[in-house]
Amino acid sequence: MYNPFTGIATVPVTGTYIISFSIEDFLAGEVQAKLKIDGEIKASAAIAPTGGSEQSGATVILGLTKGQSVWVEAVLGDHLLGEDIHYNNDNRFIGTIFTAALLY
């Protein structure tokens, strides 16, 4: 189940899952995103903006065990972003999203 306060999903049942995540960056700078399972990086994506809106992402198929934690960690430069979406006063935007589905 997904916790909207932490951004972390807990695997509800052992099985094979497809997990996709994406990031968007609008004029914010270089952003890196990492899909983590219990703190271990399973996939990553990066954006080096060219002056507009840029997107990147990844999709993986993984065997997961009930109770494991899944989240996307986004970093702007050397600053860990603490929320799914980050705005600032200069009309810059960084957003992350992830989804997962049990395959079998």
N, C-alpha and C positions, 0 to 999 in steps of 0.2 A: 504494500500500500504506500501511496505517495504522501509525504508530509510537506504541505505547502509552506510551513515555517522554516524548515531546514533545507528544502530542495532535494531531500534524499528519499528514494523509494526502497522499500524492504520487499524482497522477493517473497511472494505469498506461498508458493509451492515449488518444489524441486522439478526441474525440467529444462528443456532447451528453449531459449528465448531469442527473438530478433529484437535488437535495440538500435534505434536511430537517434542521432542528435544533430542539431545544426546551430550555428552561431551567425549572427548578423552584426555588422559593424558599420556605422555611419559616421565618418569623420573623426573617429576616436583614436586611432593609432593601431599598432600591431596587436592583435588579440590571438591568444592561443586557448584552445579548449581541450579538455581531456575527459574522456569517459572513464570513470573509476568504479571498480568493484571492490568493496572492502579496502579502499585506499590504493589498490594496484591499477595502474594505467592499462586499459584494454584497447583504446583507440584514441587518436588525437586529430585535431584539425587546426589550421592557422589561417589568419587573414593579415595581409599587408595592404591596407587600403590605398586606393589610387585617387581619392578625392570624391568618392560618392559612396553609395551603399554597396557593400560586398557581403557575400555569404559563403559559408563552407560547412562541411559536416562529414559524417561517416555513418555506416551501418555495419553491425557485426551480428553474428549468430554465436551464442555462447551457452554452454551448460552451466546453470546456476542452481544453487542449493537454497532451500527455504531458509529465510532469515538473513541472507546476505544483503548488504547495502549497495545501492547503485546511485550514482550522481554524476553530474557534469560540473567540472571545475573550470572556470574561465579566468584568464590572467591578462591584464592590460599592462604591457611593459613588465614591471616587477610587482605590480599591485594585484593581489587576489581579489576578485570581485565577489562580494558577499551576498548578492541578491541575483535572482534570475535576470532582472532587467536593470540597467544602470543608465541614468540620465544625468546630464550636467547642464550648466547654464549656457553653454555655447551651441545648443541644438545638436549635440552629439548623442549617439545612441549605441548601446551594446545590448544584444538580447541572446538568450540561449533557450533551447527547448529540447526535451528528449521524450521519447515514447518507447514503450516495450510491449511485446505481445508474446504469450506462451505459444510455441509451435507444437510441442508434444512432450 
